[in-house]
Amino acid sequence: MKTPTTILFHESRPDIHIRITASITEEGNLLIEGYDSGQLVEELKGDWDYEYKMSIKKSQKEDLINKLSQQLDTELDDKGLLEWLKENYHHNEAFSAIQFLLDRMKVQYDFFSWT
């Protein structure tokens, strides 16, 4: 069972619906998930909807928490990480920006996408 989902970004327009979330799984992994749907997605991707996900294993998530805690000079836990992500990544480019953060901090993750 996952923790309650933190909505990082949500937008609904006539041509597109976007939702990007973050959660911690029962195993302690961090999940960043996105779902885009609508006419604009079909024009860009060739299908009505597009799903994408980053999965960060527990050990890598803990490495991220430690690095962020040092950088921010504060102690973060899982809840604090989700709150920090929500505060800093509440925009349309949240998924890509978090991916950039993970790459910059050398935190490994698995990426999946479906159209």
TISEVEX-417705 format. One record per residue (C-alpha): x, z, y; residue in three letters; residue number from 0. Coordinates in nm, 4 decimals, decimal comma, m for minus. Example, Ala and Ser with C-alpha at 12.3 -4.5 7.8 and 13.67 -1.06 7.14 Angstrom:
2
<rec <1,2300 0,7800 m0,4500> "Ala" 0> <rec <1,3670 0,7140 m0,1060> "Ser" 1> 
! end
This chain:
115
<rec <0,0000 0,0000 0,0000> "Met" 0> <rec <0,1274 m0,0910 0,3447> "Lys" 1> <rec <0,1217 0,1351 0,6467> "Thr" 2> <rec <m0,1373 0,0536 0,9089> "Pro" 3> <rec <m0,0575 m0,2842 1,0574> "Thr" 4> <rec <0,0891 m0,2956 1,4062> "Thr" 5> <rec <m0,0279 m0,6002 1,5984> "Ile" 6> <rec <0,2654 m0,7385 1,7941> "Leu" 7> <rec <0,0826 m1,0371 1,9416> "Phe" 8> <rec <m0,2676 m1,1811 1,9206> "His" 9> <rec <m0,4163 m1,4758 2,1043> "Glu" 10> <rec <m0,7322 m1,6786 2,0525> "Ser" 11> <rec <m0,8032 m2,0005 2,2370> "Arg" 12> <rec <m1,0318 m2,2904 2,1453> "Pro" 13> <rec <m0,7356 m2,4902 2,0074> "Asp" 14> <rec <m0,5298 m2,2125 1,8428> "Ile" 15> <rec <m0,5440 m1,8610 1,7016> "His" 16> <rec <m0,2141 m1,6654 1,6686> "Ile" 17> <rec <m0,1573 m1,3243 1,5104> "Arg" 18> <rec <0,1843 m1,1612 1,4544> "Ile" 19> <rec <0,2042 m0,8196 1,2882> "Thr" 20> <rec <0,4558 m0,5652 1,1619> "Ala" 21> <rec <0,4120 m0,3104 0,8835> "Ser" 22> <rec <0,6063 m0,0942 0,6378> "Ile" 23> <rec <0,5236 m0,1431 0,2694> "Thr" 24> <rec <0,4790 0,1355 0,0167> "Glu" 25> <rec <0,8323 0,0516 m0,1042> "Glu" 26> <rec <0,9675 0,1055 0,2479> "Gly" 27> <rec <1,0263 m0,2605 0,3326> "Asn" 28> <rec <0,9550 m0,3962 0,6798> "Leu" 29> <rec <0,7197 m0,6960 0,6940> "Leu" 30> <rec <0,6816 m0,9201 0,9961> "Ile" 31> <rec <0,3937 m1,1608 0,9346> "Glu" 32> <rec <0,2429 m1,4394 1,1378> "Gly" 33> <rec <m0,0624 m1,6579 1,1038> "Tyr" 34> <rec <m0,1455 m1,9522 1,3285> "Asp" 35> <rec <m0,4572 m2,1644 1,2863> "Ser" 36> <rec <m0,6557 m2,4241 1,4731> "Gly" 37> <rec <m0,6509 m2,7789 1,5980> "Gln" 38> <rec <m0,3132 m2,7462 1,7727> "Leu" 39> <rec <m0,1533 m2,6159 1,4511> "Val" 40> <rec <m0,2970 m2,9130 1,2619> "Glu" 41> <rec <m0,1501 m3,1523 1,5190> "Glu" 42> <rec <0,1925 m2,9839 1,5029> "Leu" 43> <rec <0,2164 m2,8898 1,1339> "Lys" 44> <rec <m0,0209 m3,1327 0,9631> "Gly" 45> <rec <m0,2462 m2,8560 0,8311> "Asp" 46> <rec <m0,5107 m2,6344 0,9878> "Trp" 47> <rec <m0,3155 m2,3134 0,9332> "Asp" 48> <rec <0,0435 m2,1937 0,9117> "Tyr" 49> <rec <0,1568 m1,8626 0,7632> "Glu" 50> <rec <0,5054 m1,7195 0,7970> "Tyr" 51> <rec <0,6693 m1,3952 0,6949> "Lys" 52> <rec <0,9967 m1,2057 0,7100> "Met" 53> <rec <1,0570 m0,9351 0,4554> "Ser" 54> <rec <1,3337 m0,6855 0,5290> "Ile" 55> <rec <1,4254 m0,4679 0,2312> "Lys" 56> <rec <1,4267 m0,0921 0,2770> "Lys" 57> <rec <1,8070 m0,0623 0,2856> "Ser" 58> <rec <1,8328 m0,3366 0,5478> "Gln" 59> <rec <1,5438 m0,1845 0,7471> "Lys" 60> <rec <1,7292 0,1480 0,7484> "Glu" 61> <rec <2,0415 m0,0343 0,8685> "Asp" 62> <rec <1,8347 m0,1869 1,1504> "Leu" 63> <rec <1,6917 0,1556 1,2410> "Ile" 64> <rec <2,0426 0,3063 1,2503> "Asn" 65> <rec <2,1793 0,0250 1,4674> "Lys" 66> <rec <1,8843 0,0410 1,7076> "Leu" 67> <rec <1,9041 0,4220 1,7223> "Ser" 68> <rec <2,2701 0,3984 1,8245> "Gln" 69> <rec <2,2009 0,1238 2,0771> "Gln" 70> <rec <1,9036 0,3073 2,2280> "Leu" 71> <rec <2,0663 0,6523 2,2019> "Asp" 72> <rec <1,7577 0,7921 2,0290> "Thr" 73> <rec <1,6499 0,8637 1,6739> "Glu" 74> <rec <1,4006 0,6156 1,5269> "Leu" 75> <rec <1,2038 0,6421 1,2048> "Asp" 76> <rec <0,9614 0,3917 1,0496> "Asp" 77> <rec <0,6852 0,4767 1,2945> "Lys" 78> <rec <0,9270 0,4647 1,5870> "Gly" 79> <rec <1,0554 0,1262 1,4713> "Leu" 80> <rec <0,7041 m0,0189 1,4650> "Leu" 81> <rec <0,6323 0,1259 1,8096> "Glu" 82> <rec <0,9605 m0,0137 1,9452> "Trp" 83> <rec <0,8820 m0,3568 1,8011> "Leu" 84> <rec <0,5370 m0,3482 1,9610> "Lys" 85> <rec <0,6796 m0,2497 2,2997> "Glu" 86> <rec <0,9524 m0,5133 2,2969> "Asn" 87> <rec <0,8003 m0,8033 2,1050> "Tyr" 88> <rec <0,4411 m0,8394 2,2249> "His" 89> <rec <0,4581 m1,2096 2,3104> "His" 90> <rec <0,3993 m1,5485 2,1519> "Asn" 91> <rec <0,7649 m1,5846 2,0501> "Glu" 92> <rec <0,7768 m1,2410 1,8824> "Ala" 93> <rec <0,8512 m1,3724 1,5340> "Phe" 94> <rec <1,1417 m1,5923 1,6453> "Ser" 95> <rec <1,2739 m1,3217 1,8759> "Ala" 96> <rec <1,2746 m1,0626 1,5947> "Ile" 97> <rec <1,4467 m1,3157 1,3683> "Gln" 98> <rec <1,7119 m1,3599 1,6404> "Phe" 99> <rec <1,7485 m0,9793 1,6682> "Leu" 100> <rec <1,7993 m0,9456 1,2923> "Leu" 101> <rec <2,0570 m1,2253 1,2905> "Asp" 102> <rec <2,2402 m1,0740 1,5877> "Arg" 103> <rec <2,2475 m0,7308 1,4215> "Met" 104> <rec <2,3471 m0,8850 1,0862> "Lys" 105> <rec <2,0388 m0,7496 0,9088> "Val" 106> <rec <1,9424 m0,9526 0,6027> "Gln" 107> <rec <1,5860 m1,0700 0,5487> "Tyr" 108> <rec <1,3851 m1,3116 0,3395> "Asp" 109> <rec <1,1826 m1,5775 0,5178> "Phe" 110> <rec <0,8737 m1,7525 0,3788> "Phe" 111> <rec <0,6350 m2,0017 0,5317> "Ser" 112> <rec <0,3275 m2,1852 0,4098> "Trp" 113> <rec <0,1293 m2,4696 0,5597> "Thr" 114> 
! end
